[in-house]
Amino acid sequence: MGAEELATALTPLLAAHFGDERLRIDAPRRLSGGASRETWSFDAVLAGGGLVPLVFRREIARGVEPFRQSDEGALLRAAAKAGVPVPAVVLDGELAGRPFLVMARVAGETIPRRILRDDGFAGARAELAAQCGAALAAIHTIPLDAVPALTREDPLPFWRAMLDGLGRPHPAFELAFTWLGARQPASVGDRTTVVHGDFRNGNLIVGPEGLRAVIDWELAHLGDPMEDLGWLCVKAWRFGAPSPVGGFGSREQLFDAYAAAAGTDVDPGVVHWWEVVGTLKWGIMCIAQATTHLSGATRSVELAAIGRRVCENEWDLLDLMGAR
Amino acid sequence: MTEPHDAPSAAELVAAVREFLEGDVMEATDGRVRFHARVAANALSMVERELALGPGQRADHAAALASLGVADEAELAAAIRSGRLDDRLAEVTAVVRATVRAKLEVANPSYVRGA
């Protein structure tokens, strides 16, 4: 879709939404070339001259996501109601049979290396782990009946099927599946909540004061809430920085803030199990991204190079399992 | 040792392209293209290391797999999954660790060195 097509499709919808026949779309800019979604930034210019900064996202093709973007609007609304900082949903529906979403554009930084290294974010880094703990506790209170499209995912069979489907066996991943299968915490399955599924540095909009919004909900599903805490601790999301939580904070900050907000203690052993699952999962996703390039679906030097990052996850898995 | 080809060797050609990406291309670009130029240069660094280390790693890897009675990575993965090598877990883990280390020596050597 080009900028003109975007404006043609959205102008009447937004004009109706804002009750402003003279509304026009300005400064459209494509943000990412994702394989399964396209994202645009633009401004809605109102008759009085007011500017509304917005983001448009549309599904291009079915990816690995367990639910469709048409459900993301409902999820974002439910998350906002539960007190999670999220971009406000302006419009959602279908364009040419493909689900789309228009939401408020939240100002701030999402690039992990800037969040972790720029002086302007020093104050944010001190607060982020605790703010993430509180935001996760809020996500885990979203009523399940508000998001009927979400399905429960049994992690080990789900990721085993994904790996097998890619047809590139890895002995280190088999060791991890065996290790995880023998140590699955008894508590997994006791409590079923909404799980964001990709809550990590890179999917957080951050200002100098800290967390402003949690984005990229397309991997959301139902499951054990500790999955989100484990994923946030996966080494890849530290982007080379030493702190275990997203490169910006400590496990204690995260766990204490989560416990204070949720009213339930965090068992670090359970989070560790989920961190191992997360490391395995990111390793498998690296294979999947390289496959997206190799299959010709999206030719990209970036996707190709990610294939050679699989071994970083294998190394981390051996480390986490105490095998090196 | 690259006969019948003339100099530069394959490795030297790759190095020349990498230096071009790191220099002229990155200086002349910004944003997404500059980022992808960096990714591309990094990929060529991997190729250079694989050209240098690959032959020795292939021999070591084949010997390690043979010691476990398997022919390739797929067969080792299947043996681990089936439990066939459960009584040799320490040996299996040592082989897997050595293999992953070899892959990192090509893909991202700083990762092995405790980065």
Interface residues (C-beta under 8 A of the other chain):
Chain A: P169 H170 P171 A172 F173 E174 L175 F177 T178 G240 V301 E302 A304 A305 R308 R309 V310 C311 E312 E314 W315 L318 A323 R324
Chain B: F35 H36 V39 A40 N42 A43 M46 E73 A74 L76 A77 A78 I80 R81 V92 T93 V95 V96 R97 T99 V100 R101 K103 L104 V106 A107 N108 Y111 V112 A115
